[in-house]
Amino acid sequence: MKQVPIIDLETAAKMVKDGDTLLQGGFGMTGNPVHLMHALAEIGTKNLTFIGNNTGEAGLGGGRLLRNGQLKKMIGSFFTSNPDAVKAAQSGQVEYELLPQGTLAEAIRAGGAGIGGFYTPTSAGTLIAQGRETKIIDGEEQVFIKGIRGNVAFIRAWRADTAGNLQYRMTENNFNKAMATAADLVIAEVEEIVPVGEIAPEFIHTQGCFVDYLVEAKITLEDLGSSASVSSSKKVDENRMNMAKRALQELQKGDVVNLGIGIPTLVADLITEEHGIILHTENGMLGVGPVPTDGGGAMDYPVNAGKIPVTALKGSSYFDSADSFAMIRGKHIDVAIMGGLECDESANLANWAVPNKPLLGVGGAMDLAKGAKRLIITMTHTNPDGSAKIVPSCVLPLTAAGVVDLIITDLAVFAYPAGKLTLIELMPNAILEDVRAKTSANFIEKLG
């Protein structure tokens, strides 16, 4: 049986050379090879191209390399969670490339599988697709994405055996599995190294043939950043909760449902076992339960796409990010409930970017908007300045075109029967005249 060398953090970090492309596993700080990243920060290697879902958090993981000025370019899905990354990108200090989260995961999987690239409907017709080759396949515009490979991959697993076989824990799989296949040199940081045979074959998630070196390093609460713990107490505005309650009414027993961040996450607090709804989170989990009540964090629990620790219900399962987005694009998600910045008369959605604002990340929004069988948008009816969010045509950068099925605001519910924007319901205490005055889009009224 193969024996994978076990090395220390400094030796591992020195294997990354100036100008290398570095793949880094993790979703936020969960499953993040933080010790390897911090060792690399100590070495000071420069001009790196960093590829990961997000650039860690401020001063943590990839965020530490960024502060040190070691990154030449960042390629990722969601930089907003690290203010340093947003500032560096928007100021031009660091080059950057945004990819939808599922596109990024699939590009890494393709690179690791020796596939040159692929076409995807995700991001078609958006700013993300500008400058890329497109093709009409089965009547739908699709965007070509090249496979991604790196010089070195830093990944994190929970256990390894001395042959390099890896086992991931809960939602710590995320990008690690694909990245283990897609680099010339793969170094796995693990919590524990055990003799060959102590990990049962059915619990090996990444095979030793992909792994070149092992480093043993223990995770602490400080390494987990914002996912270290969670408060079980929160105050919710009545209007926001009314929107969540109305969204819940749209869900059927047995539905597989993905909830976006913001107002949609409130729906999770309302779901009971009797509803029979299966919650999906794009970082790799089916069967998401409520937030833990003991204040525990990611040391003890899986996390959702908002990087918040959650519980696992009976029948839950874990998987990697590439498989998660295959579920989405493959139409295995019945309903997605997402927040919105604008919706328009043509069922277009804008919810990922505001010019000149410190937002820089599309996350899984484009994949979900295109891939879910049904898309429900929950949002306030107007912006803080009173301007309308339901407009004739979206002005903000599009997330996806022609995808919205239902809009729920604090004032009203709109649908698109026969492709026409239609007011079908008023929310509690709302007045029809207010809805008319605060909606700039043309719409049909069919109140029950």
Protein Blocks (a to p, Z undefined) as FASTA:
>chain_A
ZZdddddfklmmmmpcghiacddedehjeopafklmmmmmmnopahiacddfbecjehia
jllmmmnopafbdcdfblmlpmklmmmmmnomagcddddfklmmmmmmmmmnopabdcdf
ehphiaklgopacddeehiacddddddddfbdcdddfbdcfkopacdehjlnmmmmmmmm
mcfbdcdddfbdcdehjacfklpfbdfklpmbdcdddddfklnmmmlpccfbdcddfklm
mmmmmmmmmpcehiacdddehjllmmmmmpcfklopacddfkopahiacddfklpafklm
ccdfkopacdddehiacddfklmmmmmmnopafbacdddfbdcfkopacfkbcehiacdc
ekjmlmmmmmpmbdcddddfbdfkopafbdfbdfbdcfbghkafbdcdfkbccddehhia
cdfbdcehiafklmmmmpmbdcddddZZ
